[in-house]
Amino acid sequence: MTGAADLLALCPRYAETPLREVVFDGRRVLVKDESARMGLGSFKALGGIYAVARLLEQATGVMLDSAAALDRMRGSAADQAFVCASAGNHGLAVATGARLFGAAATVVLSDAVPEAFADRLRARGAEVLRRGATYEDSVASAIAFAEQSGAIHLADSSWPGYTEPPRLVMEGYAVLADEMQVRFDASGDWPDHVYLQAGVGGLAAAVARQIRTRWSVQPRITVVEPDAAACLARSHAAGRLVTARGPVSSMGRLDCKEPSMLAFDILRTAADRFVTVTDAQAEEAATRFTATGLPTTPSGAAGLAACLTDGAAGRPLVILSEGAVAG
């Protein structure tokens, strides 16, 4: 089977994203800049597009092992459809993947998601449904839609009885860590601390697993969550999955109250610690990023927010997970 990086390389917009070095308060910070990933503006492009491809391989029997296979897939996937809930960029990735490979997509949004993002989804050919006041409401509606319509439900979180699609999403995210590994293997200039922001935990878990299993130099790994949605930190403290309670956070893509089961299973052993940041800290970090020419959102800057309050790391690495224009 074609590996994740090889499969994604078949996509017209795939390219390795930059690993930058930025100075904050006299400290050099490594920044993996995902703001232009595959033209979609966030790391989510890796997971959603990759998972769509793998699920279509299973549904159609067409293996995406060459450029020519793209055309065969587009001819075979016309009767396939996907549905997902989204608080932002996951829906855009699923819609883009479905369009690329010839399938249909429906994205369920809560009332809290801006209409500008709904317009971006429609521009990618997706049908948009508004359901509920919270992200968790939209997830429940996406599950119901899949059961009623027969569409493939492609969530980026997992729970008992639902693991394969989110596992594939995380497999796509892991390419990000593999890109960095190649750079560090060549330079020998490894980070000593990695800050990974988390919503349900998919990105953090995918990157942490790759670090623990493939990087030759091991950093300290910190998982960063909004203080209003610290579902992974609370689950880690309890030793079991816990739903967080809290107000709406300005870190919209990270404002997830229920952790992914798969992500938690990885992070409970792969992460060294779990910390939270406030909306004000994340907003300040986004402003700091923007001042360096790297505009982002509070969600995209959450890792930097934790890094800036932590004087322990001598060579820290953060992920700028999305650009400034993200729904």
NORMOQUI-V349343 format. One record per helix or strand. SS is the DSSP state (a for helix, b for strand). FROM is the first residue (numbers start at 1). LEN is the number of residues. If there is no record, write none. Layout:
ss->(SS/SS)
from->(FROM/FROM)
len->(LEN/LEN)
This chain:
ss->(a/b/b/a/b/a/a/b/a/b/a/b/a/b/b/b/a/b/a/b/a/b/a/b/a/b/a/a/b/b)
from->(4/19/27/37/42/44/67/81/89/104/115/127/135/152/159/162/164/193/202/220/231/243/252/258/261/273/279/302/316/322)
len->(6/6/7/3/1/17/10/6/13/6/9/4/15/2/1/1/24/5/13/7/8/1/3/1/10/5/13/7/5/1)
